[in-house]
């Protein structure tokens, strides 16, 4: 694999490394897909390839799932110009592609959420914010400790 070296960097200094073991354990690795199966603008006949590649088009193989995504809150937000709304890779990964039916929820964290916008302002900023009683108790404990 061309990008196997952990310290591989592009011209701009950004990492271009691909962990072969993680890719091999991914659903795409299990299917023995080649880089060019997703990166359609890369050709084994023309290496090195251009520095800037076109975005991967998941609909090439996953047309139904991409159509379904378009109707979700994330797809609608993307279509409306929200460049930070989740895409396929935010949940499924890039070179460590997770199955749709599996442990992908572990990749979705509170810290992966973008800063508050009009669409996210009403969402709690921490797990405690969902539980006002716990938050109040924690605040009163902190306040009483500070008085000592």
GURO-861703 format. One record per atom (N, C-alpha, C, CB): chain; atom name; x, z, y. Coordinates in steps of 0.001 Angstrom, whole numbers, plus 500000, padded with zeros to 6 digits. Glycine has a CB too. Layout:
REM GURO-861703
> cadena atomo east up north
> A CA X Z Y
...
***
This chain:
REM GURO-861703
> cadena atomo east up north
> A N 500857 500000 498827
> A CA 500000 500000 500000
> A C 500903 500000 501235
> A CB 499025 501234 499998
> A N 500641 499100 502154
> A CA 501463 498931 503356
> A C 501485 500156 504257
> A CB 500971 497756 504141
> A N 500416 500907 504324
> A CA 500293 502036 505253
> A C 500463 503378 504541
> A CB 498935 501994 505958
> A N 501212 503396 503433
> A CA 501329 504601 502616
> A C 502225 505679 503219
> A CB 501848 504235 501270
> A N 503197 505310 504039
> A CA 504112 506307 504606
> A C 503349 507236 505553
> A CB 505289 505613 505355
> A N 503470 508542 505321
> A CA 502740 509529 506124
> A C 503075 509441 507607
> A CB 503038 510925 505623
> A N 504275 508945 507935
> A CA 504687 508863 509339
> A C 504497 507465 509931
> A CB 506140 509275 509472
> A N 503756 506592 509245
> A CA 503526 505228 509740
> A C 502759 505280 511058
> A CB 502747 504380 508692
> A N 503293 504582 512051
> A CA 502663 504550 513379
> A C 502564 503117 513858
> A CB 503460 505406 514399
> A N 501512 502834 514631
> A CA 501344 501534 515249
> A C 502199 501448 516507
> A CB 499864 501271 515575
> A N 502158 500322 517168
> A CA 502956 500105 518374
> A C 502647 501128 519459
> A CB 502720 498708 518908
> A N 501414 501599 519527
> A CA 501013 502582 520532
> A C 501341 504013 520144
> A CB 499547 502468 520790
> A N 501933 504226 518981
> A CA 502294 505561 518530
> A C 501227 506272 517720
> A CB 502633 506388 519691
> A N 500062 505637 517569
> A CA 498965 506226 516807
> A C 499243 506086 515304
> A CB 497613 505552 517181
> A N 498887 507114 514543
> A CA 499089 507068 513100
> A C 498254 505947 512476
> A CB 498730 508424 512462
> A N 498887 505200 511605
> A CA 498190 504155 510841
> A C 498334 504430 509346
> A CB 498749 502741 511191
> A N 498708 505668 509036
> A CA 498932 506062 507647
> A C 497614 506146 506885
> A CB 499665 507407 507582
> A N 497655 505757 505634
> A CA 496506 505878 504733
> A C 496995 506647 503512
> A CB 495908 504457 504333
> A N 496360 507779 503237
> A CA 496729 508599 502094
> A C 496194 507929 500827
> A CB 496176 510057 502240
> A N 497092 507372 500040
> A CA 496714 506641 498832
> A C 495930 507479 497842
> A CB 497935 506105 498162
> A N 496294 508758 497711
> A CA 495586 509638 496768
> A C 494147 509867 497223
> A CB 496321 510993 496629
> A N 493954 510099 498534
> A CA 492593 510300 499042
> A C 491783 509022 498907
> A CB 492621 510759 500511
> A N 492409 507887 499228
> A CA 491687 506626 499078
> A C 491325 506405 497612
> A CB 492531 505443 499613
> A N 492264 506646 496712
> A CA 492013 506459 495283
> A C 490875 507308 494760
> A CB 493250 506765 494505
> A N 490714 508516 495329
> A CA 489642 509421 494910
> A C 488315 509113 495594
> A CB 490035 510852 495194
> A N 488340 508240 496599
> A CA 487109 507891 497317
> A C 486267 506925 496487
> A CB 487438 507267 498695
> A N 485028 506741 496895
> A CA 484157 505815 496173
> A C 484727 504391 496235
> A CB 482723 505851 496760
> A N 485315 504008 497355
> A CA 485907 502673 497444
> A C 487142 502561 496564
> A CB 486267 502344 498892
> A N 487920 503631 496476
> A CA 489085 503644 495585
> A C 488675 503557 494128
> A CB 489912 504900 495812
> A N 487636 504307 493768
> A CA 487134 504272 492389
> A C 486680 502862 492004
> A CB 485969 505267 492217
> A N 486163 502130 492990
> A CA 485707 500753 492744
> A C 486844 499739 492810
> A CB 484634 500373 493751
> A N 488062 500242 493087
> A CA 489270 499397 493168
> A C 489162 498344 494274
> A CB 489519 498703 491821
> A N 488515 498712 495391
> A CA 488434 497784 496510
> A C 489809 497638 497146
> A CB 487397 498262 497552
> A N 490042 496483 497735
> A CA 491289 496212 498445
> A C 491038 496425 499937
> A CB 491808 494755 498156
> A N 492110 496600 500677
> A CA 491997 496779 502136
> A C 491171 495649 502753
> A CB 493403 496830 502792
> A N 491415 494437 502283
> A CA 490751 493258 502845
> A C 489266 493179 502503
> A CB 491437 492013 502361
> A N 488798 494013 501581
> A CA 487362 494032 501283
> A C 486575 494620 502452
> A CB 487088 494841 499998
> A N 487189 495533 503200
> A CA 486540 496118 504375
> A C 487112 495540 505669
> A CB 486698 497644 504366
> A N 488405 495356 505696
> A CA 489086 494819 506879
> A C 489156 493302 506733
> A CB 490525 495441 507049
> A N 488059 492644 507077
> A CA 487909 491204 506851
> A C 488885 490359 507664
> A CB 486504 490785 507176
> A N 489417 490898 508759
> A CA 490344 490113 509577
> A C 491801 490296 509153
> A CB 490189 490490 511036
> A N 492023 490957 508023
> A CA 493367 491118 507473
> A C 493493 490195 506274
> A CB 493654 492608 507074
> A N 494616 489509 506205
> A CA 494872 488611 505081
> A C 496233 488944 504478
> A CB 494815 487119 505530
> A N 496280 489066 503178
> A CA 497543 489328 502496
> A C 498522 488183 502717
> A CB 497310 489546 500997
> A N 498005 487004 503080
> A CA 498853 485841 503338
> A C 499499 485884 504714
> A CB 498046 484574 503200
> A N 498946 486713 505603
> A CA 499472 486784 506984
> A C 499824 488228 507330
> A CB 498432 486222 508010
> A N 501003 488644 506876
> A CA 501464 490003 507169
> A C 502771 489925 507943
> A CB 501646 490832 505862
> A N 503019 490781 508873
> A CA 502113 491856 509249
> A C 500882 491315 509968
> A CB 502833 492868 510130
> A N 499795 492046 509882
> A CA 498545 491642 510540
> A C 498600 492030 512015
> A CB 497309 492299 509847
> A N 497686 491519 512825
> A CA 497661 491898 514247
> A C 497491 493413 514413
> A CB 496521 491157 514982
> A N 498031 493944 515482
> A CA 497960 495389 515752
> A C 496510 495861 515865
> A CB 498725 495732 517046
> A N 495702 495142 516611
> A CA 494306 495526 516850
> A C 493409 494771 515886
> A CB 493887 495243 518322
> A N 492700 495505 515037
> A CA 491783 494896 514082
> A C 490350 495039 514566
> A CB 491944 495528 512692
> A N 489497 494156 514094
> A CA 488068 494257 514395
> A C 487511 495486 513680
> A CB 487300 492958 513962
> A N 486452 496091 514232
> A CA 485827 497215 513519
> A C 485300 496760 512160
> A CB 484679 497824 514359
> A N 485372 497648 511198
> A CA 484839 497364 509864
> A C 483321 497248 509971
> A CB 485250 498480 508834
> A N 482752 496283 509277
> A CA 481305 496074 509272
> A C 480755 496553 507927
> A CB 480945 494565 509526
> A N 480268 497782 507889
> A CA 479756 498358 506645
> A C 478583 497557 506082
> A CB 479330 499800 506874
> A N 477852 496835 506965
> A CA 476688 496053 506533
> A C 477070 494899 505615
> A CB 475948 495513 507742
> A N 478343 494533 505584
> A CA 478776 493469 504677
> A C 478361 493808 503248
> A CB 480312 493262 504764
> A N 478507 495070 502880
> A CA 478108 495508 501529
> A C 476904 496444 501528
> A CB 479270 496198 500852
> A N 476687 497107 502644
> A CA 475653 498144 502712
> A C 474570 497786 503733
> A CB 476283 499498 503067
> A N 474029 496593 503607
> A CA 473051 496090 504578
> A C 471833 497004 504712
> A CB 472598 494697 504178
> A N 471266 497443 503602
> A CA 470068 498286 503631
> A C 470359 499623 504330
> A CB 469550 498536 502193
> A N 471478 500242 503992
> A CA 471826 501531 504599
> A C 472070 501395 506097
> A CB 473065 502119 503924
> A N 472696 500310 506521
> A CA 472958 500106 507944
> A C 471645 499865 508697
> A CB 473928 498917 508153
> A N 470709 499162 508077
> A CA 469393 498972 508705
> A C 468671 500306 508840
> A CB 468532 497981 507886
> A N 468748 501150 507816
> A CA 468124 502471 507869
> A C 468773 503316 508970
> A CB 468242 503183 506497
> A N 470111 503260 509066
> A CA 470836 503998 510100
> A C 470357 503602 511498
> A CB 472347 503753 509969
> A N 470084 502325 511700
> A CA 469657 501832 513015
> A C 468395 502536 513506
> A CB 469416 500327 512958
> A N 467558 503028 512604
> A CA 466333 503708 512972
> A C 466479 505216 513123
> A CB 465294 503418 511963
> A N 467676 505748 512846
> A CA 467893 507188 512964
> A C 468194 507558 514416
> A CB 469046 507643 512041
> A N 468202 508842 514700
> A CA 468520 509302 516050
> A C 469910 508820 516463
> A CB 468438 510841 516132
> A N 470842 508769 515515
> A CA 472198 508316 515830
> A C 472230 506822 516114
> A CB 473151 508647 514682
> A N 471545 506041 515298
> A CA 471508 504593 515495
> A C 470837 504217 516802
> A CB 470791 503925 514341
> A N 469736 504886 517112
> A CA 469022 504624 518362
> A C 469913 504995 519554
> A CB 467682 505421 518410
> A N 470615 506117 519447
> A CA 471513 506543 520526
> A C 472629 505522 520726
> A CB 472112 507934 520221
> A N 473209 505038 519641
> A CA 474266 504022 519727
> A C 473741 502766 520405
> A CB 474812 503680 518324
> A N 472572 502328 519964
> A CA 471983 501119 520540
> A C 471713 501309 522026
> A CB 470685 500750 519810
> A N 471399 502528 522426
> A CA 471138 502839 523825
> A C 472399 503039 524659
> A CB 470299 504062 523909
> A N 473559 502883 524036
> A CA 474809 502971 524777
> A C 475582 504264 524619
> A CB 474534 502770 526186
> A N 475105 505174 523773
> A CA 475807 506437 523559
> A C 476977 506188 522600
> A CB 474837 507534 522993
> A N 478172 506079 523166
> A CA 479360 505744 522380
> A C 479867 506888 521515
> A CB 480454 505302 523293
> A N 479329 508104 521697
> A CA 479789 509228 520881
> A C 478800 509608 519786
> A CB 480050 510425 521759
> A N 477699 508893 519680
> A CA 476736 509171 518605
> A C 477390 508834 517264
> A CB 475407 508349 518803
> A N 477043 509593 516249
> A CA 477645 509431 514923
> A C 477455 508026 514365
> A CB 477057 510443 513961
> A N 478493 507555 513699
> A CA 478456 506272 513004
> A C 478675 506533 511515
> A CB 479536 505281 513573
> A N 478732 505490 510724
> A CA 478925 505628 509277
> A C 480136 506505 508951
> A CB 479092 504247 508632
> A N 481266 506239 509637
> A CA 482512 506929 509314
> A C 482510 508407 509691
> A CB 483651 506249 509999
> A N 481650 508823 510601
> A CA 481605 510234 510969
> A C 481165 511108 509806
> A CB 480674 510438 512147
> A N 480318 510604 508946
> A CA 479872 511367 507783
> A C 480568 510929 506501
> A CB 478375 511233 507620
> A N 480773 509640 506352
> A CA 481321 509120 505098
> A C 482834 509021 505079
> A CB 480747 507779 504823
> A N 483485 509111 506248
> A CA 484934 509020 506313
> A C 485398 507595 506547
> A CB 485547 509558 505044
> A N 486720 507426 506609
> A CA 487288 506095 506819
> A C 487939 505615 505530
> A CB 488317 506106 507982
> A N 489084 506132 505209
> A CA 489753 505712 503973
> A C 489505 506695 502837
> A CB 491254 505564 504209
> A N 488749 507733 503100
> A CA 488377 508728 502086
> A C 486858 508724 501924
> A CB 488891 510158 502478
> A N 486309 507537 501776
> A CA 484860 507313 501773
> A C 484140 508172 500734
> A CB 484563 505845 501514
> A N 483155 508940 501222
> A CA 482336 509789 500350
> A C 481049 509062 499985
> A CB 482017 511145 501036
> A N 480559 509356 498826
> A CA 479280 508783 498384
> A C 478151 509285 499281
> A CB 478993 509145 496896
> A N 477118 508485 499414
> A CA 475960 508885 500203
> A C 475270 510088 499570
> A CB 474975 507719 500344
> A N 475257 510151 498261
> A CA 474661 511276 497551
> A C 475805 512138 497047
> A CB 473730 510799 496370
> A N 476147 513131 497824
> A CA 477267 513986 497462
> A C 477585 514960 498572
> A CB 478490 513154 497133
> A N 478798 515467 498575
> A CA 479165 516535 499508
> A C 479535 516067 500919
> A CB 480306 517293 498946
> A N 478844 515064 501451
> A CA 479204 514608 502791
> A C 478795 515604 503867
> A CB 478566 513264 503070
> A N 477840 516468 503599
> A CA 477421 517455 504610
> A C 478598 518344 505022
> A CB 476261 518329 504069
> A N 479559 518537 504142
> A CA 480716 519361 504468
> A C 481534 518740 505600
> A CB 481593 519558 503229
> A N 481392 517440 505824
> A CA 482132 516774 506898
> A C 481452 516948 508242
> A CB 482289 515296 506593
> A N 480200 517375 508243
> A CA 479446 517512 509485
> A C 479607 518945 509962
> A CB 477933 517142 509291
> A N 480315 519121 511056
> A CA 480569 520460 511565
> A C 480021 520598 512979
> A CB 482073 520775 511538
> A N 479866 521796 513405
> A CA 479410 522043 514761
> A C 480447 521545 515760
> A CB 479128 523538 514975
> A N 481717 521561 515378
> A CA 482763 521134 516305
> A C 482871 519621 516399
> A CB 484094 521710 515886
> A N 482234 518893 515503
> A CA 482294 517436 515575
> A C 481261 516895 516562
> A CB 482071 516822 514185
> A N 480376 517787 517034
> A CA 479345 517374 517963
> A C 479960 517145 519339
> A CB 478218 518423 518033
> A N 479551 516102 520049
> A CA 480097 515841 521382
> A C 479657 516915 522381
> A CB 479659 514454 521874
> A N 480310 516965 523548
> A CA 479887 517922 524568
> A C 478413 517738 524920
> A CB 480749 517776 525826
> A N 477800 518777 525440
> A CA 476372 518746 525764
> A C 476036 517618 526732
> A CB 475939 520080 526357
> A N 474993 516903 526393
> A CA 474437 515863 527252
> A C 472959 516160 527326
> A CB 474727 514395 526707
> A N 472205 515342 528003
> A CA 470765 515594 528071
> A C 470162 515607 526677
> A CB 470066 514536 528941
> A N 470746 514841 525745
> A CA 470206 514783 524386
> A C 470601 515998 523564
> A CB 470675 513522 523691
> A N 471749 516638 523888
> A CA 472222 517744 523064
> A C 472160 519088 523760
> A CB 473618 517482 522630
> A N 471790 519121 525018
> A CA 471813 520365 525785
> A C 470940 521452 525170
> A CB 471367 520102 527202
> A N 469856 521076 524530
> A CA 468951 522071 523956
> A C 469442 522604 522614
> A CB 467571 521477 523790
> A N 470491 521992 522074
> A CA 471005 522424 520781
> A C 471862 523665 520966
> A CB 471815 521298 520103
> A N 471839 524606 520014
> A CA 472666 525797 520148
> A C 474143 525431 520108
> A CB 472338 526807 519044
> A N 474961 526137 520888
> A CA 476383 525834 520948
> A C 477175 526583 519892
> A CB 476923 526158 522313
> A N 476585 527545 519254
> A CA 477265 528265 518189
> A C 476231 528679 517159
> A CB 478035 529500 518737
> A N 476686 528996 515949
> A CA 475725 529435 514929
> A C 474949 530672 515387
> A CB 476452 529733 513608
> A N 475570 531584 516147
> A CA 474892 532794 516620
> A C 473768 532458 517587
> A CB 475889 533735 517291
> A N 473911 531360 518334
> A CA 472892 531006 519324
> A C 471544 530729 518664
> A CB 473337 529786 520129
> A N 471558 530404 517387
> A CA 470316 530152 516658
> A C 469587 531445 516341
> A CB 470601 529391 515371
> A N 470286 532579 516470
> A CA 469727 533865 516103
> A C 469858 534820 517288
> A CB 470432 534437 514846
> A N 468881 534801 518209
> A CA 468970 535618 519417
> A C 469219 537096 519140
> A CB 467714 535473 520211
> A N 468614 537644 518096
> A CA 468802 539070 517816
> A C 470264 539362 517490
> A CB 467895 539519 516649
> A N 470879 538517 516694
> A CA 472289 538701 516340
> A C 473162 538559 517577
> A CB 472721 537687 515261
> A N 472831 537597 518433
> A CA 473606 537382 519649
> A C 473478 538584 520568
> A CB 473148 536104 520369
> A N 472254 539100 520734
> A CA 472031 540259 521589
> A C 472779 541470 521061
> A CB 470540 540567 521698
> A N 472726 541679 519756
> A CA 473423 542812 519154
> A C 474928 542677 519356
> A CB 473092 542918 517653
> A N 475451 541485 519195
> A CA 476886 541260 519374
> A C 477276 541498 520825
> A CB 477277 539831 518940
> A N 476443 541050 521753
> A CA 476733 541238 523171
> A C 476700 542713 523554
> A CB 475740 540456 524023
> A N 475723 543469 523021
> A CA 475634 544883 523378
> A C 476800 545654 522780
> A CB 474300 545481 522902
> A N 477268 545263 521581
> A CA 478420 545906 520973
> A C 479652 545645 521824
> A CB 478636 545405 519531
> A N 479813 544415 522258
> A CA 480956 544047 523089
> A C 480908 544810 524406
> A CB 480979 542525 523347
> A N 479723 544894 525011
> A CA 479562 545586 526280
> A C 479862 547082 526137
> A CB 478144 545379 526816
> A N 479387 547714 525055
> A CA 479619 549149 524882
> A C 481082 549415 524578
> A CB 478732 549714 523762
> A N 481750 548494 523884
> A CA 483172 548641 523585
> A C 483971 548532 524869
> A CB 483638 547580 522562
> A N 483559 547635 525760
> A CA 484277 547416 527004
> A C 484177 548621 527926
> A CB 483748 546182 527703
> A N 483090 549421 527824
> A CA 482915 550589 528694
> A C 483826 551745 528297
> A CB 481469 551049 528664
> A N 484292 551767 527071
> A CA 485106 552891 526553
> A C 486464 552928 527154
> A CB 485238 552814 525062
***
